[in-house]
Structures are given as C-alpha cells and as structure tokens.
C-alpha cells in the first residue's frame, strides 16, 4: 500500500509484512485521476524489490479514461 504524503512525490510504502519505507517518485497522472490521488490517499502499488523506487500504481480505470487513452 502507498500513502501519498504530499504533492512533492514523497510517499510511504507498507510492505505485506508490515514494514514501511519512504520513496520519492514522479508519475504522470491523467487529470481525471487527480481527485483520487490527494495527500493522505492510500492506494495499492506493485514495486520492484531490487529497486523499491520503481513503483506501479494500481488504480481502477473508468470507461471514460480508457476511451480517452485508447480511443475505443
């Protein structure tokens, strides 16, 4: 899980075993997703154990987001 601490890219990640670590990262986010990613928001992530700063945000996609991104 990731907890967004602020808009500066600093986040806390809690591993499955309960340990927590800090990462600073930058991700491109669609404007339509910003409301879901405010400071204090907790979201699921996947990260590379060999480089925990490499994270993937696991966010639900809405039909409008998919249509805008892929044109389907």
Order of alpha helices (4+ residues) and beta strands (2+ residues): beta-beta-beta-beta-beta-alpha
